[in-house]
Amino acid sequence: MKSIKYFFEFFLVIIFFFIFKIIGLKNSSNLSCFIFKVIGPLLRNKNKIKSNIQIALPNIKKNKEKEIINKMWCNYGRVFAEYMHLKKLRDNNFEYIKINNVNRLEELRKKNKPILFFSGHFANFELLAMIIEEKKFKVSAIYRPLNNFFLNPLMEYLRKKYLCNDQIPKSIPGKGKEGTRILIDKIKSKKNIAIMIDQKVSQGIKCKLFAKDALTTNIPAQLALKHGYLLQPLKIKRYNQINFEIDVCDTLEVNTNDNQYSITRKINQILEKMILDNPEQWIWTHDRWRI
């Protein structure tokens, strides 16, 4: 039954991708925004989304909560459509993407240390690795393979071709530890790493995210403490439907008295600020606080 479901999903995605390719970037982004606002609430647990929002924004009014959910689904849809226009976004990134504090990337380069770039699932988060590479930082991007084994090869192809060629699949229970082995090799070679730090994980450390503990990846803390990696947050925001603004934030400071927990807490505090600054474009559907 699962294979039939996955194939049906794959078939629908192919149809929509074909339509999106024909009608262009802006039209497909707007169409997909509308579609996801209609069908998104039917596919995901509404109560879980509202519960997540209440954890982060406990005093939010009902009308604002509804607005955040509506705009989240719209952004979800835009990201989906934009997979068919990654080449255009890459080749014309000067037209669609504005980068603030780009001089900080040059300062990082001069330090001649390996870098872990991190962010969360905001706006079109896929574009971050593309921009890092465009600025001549070779990076290995950690990603979570889709459960849909029909669709996953297509998404891997698009990411490798247009975003970042060096992809590290995050291991999934029951599917081996290929990603872990690849990551270890990259770390030994002092390769730059890119990671999204806001997903639910099966291994990590309990750390406050807003007022509640969340199991959080400790990979950034390990790389900083054991391997001397610099920890560089990036923030992305969508505006005017298909335009993006990327902030190269201050590099996270790691002190001699820091440990894995304190570094992970600092990272979660950065994520908290990103969410508060841009709640409409964060993916609230992740079961982020389940331990």
Contacts in CASP RR format, 6 or more apart in sequence:
PFRMAT RR
TARGET T0000
AUTHOR 0000-0000-0000
METHOD contacts of the structure
MODEL  1
MKSIKYFFEFFLVIIFFFIFKIIGLKNSSNLSCFIFKVIGPLLRNKNKIK
SNIQIALPNIKKNKEKEIINKMWCNYGRVFAEYMHLKKLRDNNFEYIKIN
NVNRLEELRKKNKPILFFSGHFANFELLAMIIEEKKFKVSAIYRPLNNFF
LNPLMEYLRKKYLCNDQIPKSIPGKGKEGTRILIDKIKSKKNIAIMIDQK
VSQGIKCKLFAKDALTTNIPAQLALKHGYLLQPLKIKRYNQINFEIDVCD
TLEVNTNDNQYSITRKINQILEKMILDNPEQWIWTHDRWRI
6 147 0 8 1.000
6 148 0 8 1.000
6 149 0 8 1.000
6 150 0 8 1.000
6 151 0 8 1.000
7 150 0 8 1.000
9 148 0 8 1.000
9 150 0 8 1.000
9 151 0 8 1.000
10 148 0 8 1.000
10 150 0 8 1.000
10 151 0 8 1.000
10 154 0 8 1.000
13 151 0 8 1.000
13 154 0 8 1.000
16 32 0 8 1.000
16 80 0 8 1.000
16 81 0 8 1.000
17 83 0 8 1.000
17 84 0 8 1.000
19 28 0 8 1.000
19 31 0 8 1.000
20 28 0 8 1.000
20 31 0 8 1.000
20 32 0 8 1.000
20 81 0 8 1.000
20 83 0 8 1.000
20 84 0 8 1.000
20 85 0 8 1.000
21 28 0 8 1.000
21 84 0 8 1.000
21 85 0 8 1.000
23 31 0 8 1.000
24 85 0 8 1.000
25 81 0 8 1.000
25 82 0 8 1.000
25 85 0 8 1.000
25 88 0 8 1.000
25 89 0 8 1.000
25 242 0 8 1.000
26 241 0 8 1.000
26 242 0 8 1.000
28 81 0 8 1.000
28 82 0 8 1.000
28 84 0 8 1.000
28 85 0 8 1.000
29 77 0 8 1.000
29 78 0 8 1.000
29 81 0 8 1.000
29 82 0 8 1.000
29 241 0 8 1.000
29 242 0 8 1.000
30 241 0 8 1.000
31 81 0 8 1.000
32 77 0 8 1.000
32 78 0 8 1.000
32 80 0 8 1.000
32 81 0 8 1.000
33 73 0 8 1.000
33 74 0 8 1.000
33 75 0 8 1.000
33 77 0 8 1.000
33 78 0 8 1.000
33 81 0 8 1.000
33 241 0 8 1.000
34 74 0 8 1.000
35 77 0 8 1.000
36 73 0 8 1.000
36 74 0 8 1.000
36 76 0 8 1.000
36 77 0 8 1.000
36 80 0 8 1.000
37 70 0 8 1.000
37 73 0 8 1.000
37 74 0 8 1.000
40 73 0 8 1.000
40 76 0 8 1.000
41 69 0 8 1.000
41 73 0 8 1.000
44 285 0 8 1.000
45 285 0 8 1.000
48 285 0 8 1.000
48 287 0 8 1.000
49 69 0 8 1.000
49 72 0 8 1.000
49 284 0 8 1.000
49 285 0 8 1.000
50 65 0 8 1.000
50 69 0 8 1.000
52 284 0 8 1.000
52 286 0 8 1.000
52 288 0 8 1.000
52 289 0 8 1.000
53 60 0 8 1.000
53 65 0 8 1.000
53 68 0 8 1.000
53 69 0 8 1.000
53 279 0 8 1.000
53 284 0 8 1.000
54 60 0 8 1.000
55 210 0 8 1.000
55 211 0 8 1.000
55 212 0 8 1.000
55 289 0 8 1.000
56 210 0 8 1.000
56 272 0 8 1.000
56 275 0 8 1.000
56 276 0 8 1.000
56 279 0 8 1.000
57 65 0 8 1.000
57 276 0 8 1.000
57 279 0 8 1.000
58 211 0 8 1.000
60 68 0 8 1.000
67 280 0 8 1.000
68 279 0 8 1.000
68 280 0 8 1.000
68 284 0 8 1.000
69 284 0 8 1.000
71 280 0 8 1.000
71 281 0 8 1.000
72 280 0 8 1.000
72 281 0 8 1.000
72 282 0 8 1.000
72 283 0 8 1.000
72 284 0 8 1.000
72 285 0 8 1.000
75 123 0 8 1.000
75 238 0 8 1.000
75 280 0 8 1.000
75 281 0 8 1.000
76 283 0 8 1.000
78 124 0 8 1.000
78 238 0 8 1.000
78 241 0 8 1.000
78 242 0 8 1.000
79 123 0 8 1.000
79 124 0 8 1.000
79 125 0 8 1.000
79 126 0 8 1.000
82 89 0 8 1.000
82 124 0 8 1.000
82 126 0 8 1.000
82 242 0 8 1.000
83 126 0 8 1.000
83 155 0 8 1.000
83 158 0 8 1.000
86 126 0 8 1.000
86 130 0 8 1.000
86 158 0 8 1.000
86 161 0 8 1.000
86 162 0 8 1.000
86 163 0 8 1.000
87 162 0 8 1.000
89 96 0 8 1.000
89 97 0 8 1.000
89 127 0 8 1.000
89 130 0 8 1.000
89 162 0 8 1.000
90 130 0 8 1.000
90 134 0 8 1.000
90 162 0 8 1.000
90 163 0 8 1.000
93 127 0 8 1.000
93 130 0 8 1.000
93 131 0 8 1.000
93 134 0 8 1.000
96 242 0 8 1.000
96 243 0 8 1.000
96 244 0 8 1.000
97 127 0 8 1.000
97 131 0 8 1.000
97 243 0 8 1.000
97 244 0 8 1.000
97 245 0 8 1.000
97 246 0 8 1.000
98 243 0 8 1.000
98 244 0 8 1.000
98 245 0 8 1.000
98 246 0 8 1.000
99 131 0 8 1.000
99 245 0 8 1.000
99 246 0 8 1.000
99 248 0 8 1.000
100 245 0 8 1.000
100 246 0 8 1.000
100 247 0 8 1.000
100 248 0 8 1.000
101 247 0 8 1.000
101 248 0 8 1.000
101 249 0 8 1.000
102 135 0 8 1.000
102 248 0 8 1.000
104 248 0 8 1.000
104 250 0 8 1.000
104 251 0 8 1.000
105 135 0 8 1.000
105 137 0 8 1.000
105 248 0 8 1.000
108 115 0 8 1.000
108 230 0 8 1.000
108 232 0 8 1.000
108 251 0 8 1.000
109 137 0 8 1.000
111 230 0 8 1.000
113 228 0 8 1.000
113 229 0 8 1.000
113 230 0 8 1.000
114 187 0 8 1.000
114 190 0 8 1.000
114 191 0 8 1.000
114 192 0 8 1.000
114 193 0 8 1.000
114 223 0 8 1.000
114 227 0 8 1.000
114 228 0 8 1.000
114 229 0 8 1.000
114 230 0 8 1.000
115 137 0 8 1.000
115 192 0 8 1.000
115 193 0 8 1.000
115 229 0 8 1.000
115 230 0 8 1.000
115 231 0 8 1.000
115 232 0 8 1.000
116 192 0 8 1.000
116 193 0 8 1.000
116 194 0 8 1.000
116 195 0 8 1.000
116 219 0 8 1.000
116 220 0 8 1.000
116 223 0 8 1.000
116 224 0 8 1.000
116 229 0 8 1.000
116 230 0 8 1.000
116 231 0 8 1.000
116 232 0 8 1.000
117 128 0 8 1.000
117 129 0 8 1.000
117 132 0 8 1.000
117 137 0 8 1.000
117 139 0 8 1.000
117 192 0 8 1.000
117 193 0 8 1.000
117 194 0 8 1.000
117 195 0 8 1.000
117 232 0 8 1.000
117 233 0 8 1.000
117 234 0 8 1.000
118 194 0 8 1.000
118 195 0 8 1.000
118 196 0 8 1.000
118 197 0 8 1.000
118 220 0 8 1.000
118 231 0 8 1.000
118 232 0 8 1.000
118 233 0 8 1.000
118 234 0 8 1.000
118 267 0 8 1.000
119 125 0 8 1.000
119 128 0 8 1.000
119 196 0 8 1.000
119 197 0 8 1.000
119 233 0 8 1.000
119 234 0 8 1.000
119 235 0 8 1.000
119 236 0 8 1.000
119 274 0 8 1.000
120 196 0 8 1.000
120 197 0 8 1.000
120 198 0 8 1.000
120 271 0 8 1.000
120 274 0 8 1.000
120 282 0 8 1.000
121 196 0 8 1.000
121 198 0 8 1.000
121 199 0 8 1.000
121 282 0 8 1.000
121 283 0 8 1.000
121 286 0 8 1.000
122 235 0 8 1.000
122 236 0 8 1.000
122 237 0 8 1.000
122 274 0 8 1.000
122 278 0 8 1.000
122 281 0 8 1.000
122 282 0 8 1.000
123 236 0 8 1.000
123 237 0 8 1.000
123 238 0 8 1.000
123 244 0 8 1.000
123 278 0 8 1.000
123 281 0 8 1.000
124 236 0 8 1.000
124 238 0 8 1.000
124 244 0 8 1.000
125 196 0 8 1.000
125 236 0 8 1.000
126 159 0 8 1.000
126 163 0 8 1.000
127 163 0 8 1.000
127 236 0 8 1.000
127 244 0 8 1.000
127 246 0 8 1.000
128 194 0 8 1.000
128 234 0 8 1.000
128 236 0 8 1.000
128 246 0 8 1.000
129 139 0 8 1.000
129 141 0 8 1.000
129 159 0 8 1.000
129 163 0 8 1.000
129 164 0 8 1.000
129 194 0 8 1.000
130 162 0 8 1.000
130 163 0 8 1.000
130 164 0 8 1.000
131 246 0 8 1.000
132 139 0 8 1.000
132 164 0 8 1.000
132 192 0 8 1.000
132 194 0 8 1.000
132 234 0 8 1.000
133 139 0 8 1.000
133 163 0 8 1.000
133 164 0 8 1.000
137 192 0 8 1.000
138 166 0 8 1.000
138 191 0 8 1.000
138 192 0 8 1.000
139 164 0 8 1.000
139 166 0 8 1.000
139 191 0 8 1.000
139 192 0 8 1.000
139 193 0 8 1.000
139 194 0 8 1.000
140 164 0 8 1.000
140 166 0 8 1.000
140 167 0 8 1.000
140 168 0 8 1.000
140 182 0 8 1.000
140 183 0 8 1.000
140 186 0 8 1.000
140 191 0 8 1.000
140 192 0 8 1.000
140 193 0 8 1.000
140 194 0 8 1.000
141 159 0 8 1.000
141 163 0 8 1.000
141 164 0 8 1.000
141 166 0 8 1.000
141 167 0 8 1.000
141 168 0 8 1.000
141 193 0 8 1.000
141 194 0 8 1.000
141 195 0 8 1.000
142 168 0 8 1.000
142 170 0 8 1.000
142 183 0 8 1.000
142 193 0 8 1.000
142 194 0 8 1.000
142 195 0 8 1.000
142 196 0 8 1.000
142 219 0 8 1.000
143 159 0 8 1.000
143 167 0 8 1.000
143 168 0 8 1.000
143 169 0 8 1.000
143 170 0 8 1.000
144 169 0 8 1.000
144 170 0 8 1.000
144 172 0 8 1.000
144 199 0 8 1.000
145 152 0 8 1.000
145 156 0 8 1.000
145 169 0 8 1.000
145 170 0 8 1.000
145 172 0 8 1.000
145 175 0 8 1.000
146 152 0 8 1.000
146 155 0 8 1.000
147 172 0 8 1.000
156 167 0 8 1.000
159 167 0 8 1.000
160 167 0 8 1.000
164 194 0 8 1.000
166 191 0 8 1.000
168 179 0 8 1.000
168 182 0 8 1.000
168 183 0 8 1.000
168 186 0 8 1.000
168 193 0 8 1.000
169 178 0 8 1.000
169 179 0 8 1.000
169 182 0 8 1.000
170 179 0 8 1.000
171 177 0 8 1.000
171 178 0 8 1.000
171 179 0 8 1.000
171 180 0 8 1.000
173 202 0 8 1.000
183 193 0 8 1.000
183 219 0 8 1.000
186 193 0 8 1.000
187 193 0 8 1.000
187 223 0 8 1.000
187 227 0 8 1.000
190 227 0 8 1.000
193 219 0 8 1.000
193 223 0 8 1.000
193 229 0 8 1.000
195 217 0 8 1.000
195 219 0 8 1.000
195 220 0 8 1.000
197 216 0 8 1.000
197 217 0 8 1.000
197 220 0 8 1.000
197 267 0 8 1.000
197 268 0 8 1.000
197 271 0 8 1.000
198 271 0 8 1.000
198 282 0 8 1.000
198 283 0 8 1.000
198 286 0 8 1.000
198 288 0 8 1.000
199 217 0 8 1.000
199 286 0 8 1.000
199 288 0 8 1.000
200 215 0 8 1.000
200 286 0 8 1.000
200 287 0 8 1.000
200 288 0 8 1.000
200 290 0 8 1.000
201 215 0 8 1.000
201 216 0 8 1.000
201 217 0 8 1.000
202 215 0 8 1.000
203 215 0 8 1.000
203 217 0 8 1.000
204 215 0 8 1.000
204 216 0 8 1.000
204 217 0 8 1.000
204 218 0 8 1.000
205 215 0 8 1.000
205 216 0 8 1.000
205 218 0 8 1.000
205 260 0 8 1.000
205 261 0 8 1.000
205 264 0 8 1.000
206 213 0 8 1.000
206 214 0 8 1.000
206 215 0 8 1.000
206 216 0 8 1.000
206 291 0 8 1.000
207 213 0 8 1.000
207 214 0 8 1.000
207 215 0 8 1.000
207 216 0 8 1.000
207 261 0 8 1.000
207 264 0 8 1.000
207 265 0 8 1.000
207 268 0 8 1.000
208 214 0 8 1.000
208 265 0 8 1.000
208 268 0 8 1.000
209 216 0 8 1.000
209 268 0 8 1.000
209 271 0 8 1.000
209 272 0 8 1.000
209 288 0 8 1.000
209 289 0 8 1.000
210 272 0 8 1.000
212 289 0 8 1.000
213 289 0 8 1.000
213 291 0 8 1.000
214 268 0 8 1.000
214 288 0 8 1.000
214 289 0 8 1.000
214 291 0 8 1.000
215 290 0 8 1.000
215 291 0 8 1.000
216 264 0 8 1.000
216 267 0 8 1.000
216 268 0 8 1.000
217 264 0 8 1.000
218 260 0 8 1.000
218 264 0 8 1.000
220 229 0 8 1.000
220 231 0 8 1.000
220 263 0 8 1.000
220 264 0 8 1.000
220 267 0 8 1.000
221 259 0 8 1.000
221 260 0 8 1.000
221 261 0 8 1.000
221 263 0 8 1.000
221 264 0 8 1.000
221 267 0 8 1.000
222 260 0 8 1.000
223 229 0 8 1.000
223 231 0 8 1.000
224 230 0 8 1.000
224 231 0 8 1.000
224 254 0 8 1.000
224 258 0 8 1.000
224 263 0 8 1.000
225 254 0 8 1.000
225 258 0 8 1.000
225 259 0 8 1.000
225 260 0 8 1.000
225 263 0 8 1.000
230 251 0 8 1.000
231 251 0 8 1.000
231 252 0 8 1.000
231 254 0 8 1.000
231 263 0 8 1.000
231 267 0 8 1.000
232 248 0 8 1.000
232 249 0 8 1.000
232 251 0 8 1.000
232 252 0 8 1.000
233 249 0 8 1.000
233 250 0 8 1.000
233 251 0 8 1.000
233 252 0 8 1.000
233 267 0 8 1.000
233 270 0 8 1.000
234 246 0 8 1.000
234 247 0 8 1.000
234 248 0 8 1.000
234 249 0 8 1.000
235 246 0 8 1.000
235 247 0 8 1.000
235 249 0 8 1.000
235 274 0 8 1.000
235 277 0 8 1.000
235 278 0 8 1.000
236 244 0 8 1.000
236 245 0 8 1.000
236 246 0 8 1.000
236 247 0 8 1.000
237 244 0 8 1.000
237 245 0 8 1.000
237 247 0 8 1.000
237 277 0 8 1.000
237 278 0 8 1.000
237 281 0 8 1.000
238 244 0 8 1.000
238 281 0 8 1.000
239 245 0 8 1.000
249 270 0 8 1.000
252 263 0 8 1.000
252 266 0 8 1.000
252 267 0 8 1.000
252 270 0 8 1.000
254 263 0 8 1.000
274 282 0 8 1.000
275 282 0 8 1.000
END
